[in-house]
Amino acid sequence: FEFIKNKGFNIFMNLERINQREYYKNIYNSSVNLALPGVGEFTFRHLEILGNCSFMICDKKINQLELPLPIKDGEHFITYENHDDLLEKIKFFLKNQDLRSKIALSGRKQLEKYYSPKSHGKILFKKIFNWKIYIIIFDRMVRKKILTEIF
């Protein structure tokens, strides 16, 4: 994203590996976090940013992904359509700290309310293996086996 660097923003962009504490510190201390498209549906950057109660701008493609919690564009995060739109939104939200904070807090609350590692694991398992997992329970009352879907 060289085009952003040339616009005079104070940008932290690190392509080298940093430790987890430093990574989360950078997310938390950033006014605007860009959640750029990752590889496939298993990019967790969005969850990390929401978990840090930080403001997030994403490519509009996020609206097409099945995420492990219900988040809405404009309420829990902001999307952009192209480079010009992204620059315009960065400038706007840098000037509007109260709105930025409100959206970040709303995203964090949504994460706290709906996210669980267990449900996320189920989503990943289904996506990766395209399986349903069943367990067989022997019901002593009716003396027969019952097939129960657990995922």
Solvent accessible surface area in square Angstrom, and as a share of the most:
residue,aa,sasa,rsa
1,F,77,0.32
2,E,110,0.49
3,F,43,0.18
4,I,6,0.03
5,K,98,0.41
6,N,118,0.61
7,K,108,0.46
8,G,72,0.69
9,F,43,0.18
10,N,159,0.82
11,I,57,0.29
12,F,117,0.49
13,M,83,0.37
14,N,56,0.29
15,L,168,0.83
16,E,139,0.62
17,R,232,0.85
18,I,53,0.27
19,N,103,0.53
20,Q,119,0.53
21,R,202,0.74
22,E,69,0.31
23,Y,69,0.26
24,Y,66,0.25
25,K,110,0.47
26,N,30,0.16
27,I,11,0.06
28,Y,143,0.54
29,N,102,0.52
30,S,39,0.25
31,S,49,0.32
32,V,27,0.15
33,N,13,0.07
34,L,49,0.24
35,A,1,0.01
36,L,55,0.27
37,P,75,0.47
38,G,35,0.33
39,V,144,0.83
40,G,55,0.53
41,E,71,0.32
42,F,83,0.35
43,T,29,0.17
44,F,77,0.32
45,R,76,0.28
46,H,12,0.05
47,L,24,0.12
48,E,49,0.22
49,I,4,0.02
50,L,1,0.00
51,G,24,0.23
52,N,26,0.14
53,C,47,0.28
54,S,7,0.05
55,F,6,0.02
56,M,1,0.00
57,I,0,0.00
58,C,1,0.01
59,D,25,0.13
60,K,94,0.40
61,K,118,0.50
62,I,7,0.04
63,N,86,0.44
64,Q,150,0.67
65,L,59,0.29
66,E,97,0.43
67,L,38,0.19
68,P,19,0.12
69,L,9,0.05
70,P,69,0.43
71,I,24,0.12
72,K,123,0.52
73,D,63,0.33
74,G,46,0.44
75,E,85,0.38
76,H,7,0.03
77,F,2,0.01
78,I,17,0.09
79,T,10,0.06
80,Y,8,0.03
81,E,111,0.50
82,N,84,0.43
83,H,95,0.42
84,D,109,0.57
85,D,29,0.15
86,L,0,0.00
87,L,19,0.09
88,E,121,0.54
89,K,56,0.24
90,I,10,0.05
91,K,100,0.42
92,F,96,0.40
93,F,12,0.05
94,L,77,0.38
95,K,169,0.72
96,N,51,0.26
97,Q,116,0.51
98,D,124,0.64
99,L,70,0.35
100,R,29,0.10
101,S,58,0.37
102,K,143,0.60
103,I,9,0.05
104,A,7,0.05
105,L,85,0.42
106,S,29,0.19
107,G,0,0.00
108,R,76,0.28
109,K,119,0.50
110,Q,31,0.14
111,L,22,0.11
112,E,110,0.49
113,K,148,0.63
114,Y,99,0.38
115,Y,62,0.24
116,S,41,0.27
117,P,104,0.65
118,K,149,0.63
119,S,43,0.28
120,H,15,0.07
121,G,33,0.32
122,K,60,0.25
123,I,40,0.20
124,L,41,0.20
125,F,60,0.25
126,K,83,0.35
127,K,81,0.34
128,I,105,0.53
129,F,92,0.38
130,N,135,0.69
131,W,140,0.49
132,K,119,0.51
133,I,47,0.24
134,Y,104,0.40
135,I,74,0.38
136,I,111,0.57
137,I,80,0.41
138,F,112,0.47
139,D,39,0.20
140,R,197,0.72
141,M,178,0.79
142,V,85,0.49
143,R,195,0.71
144,K,119,0.51
145,K,143,0.60
146,I,68,0.35
147,L,116,0.57
148,T,48,0.28
149,E,78,0.35
150,I,69,0.35
151,F,57,0.24
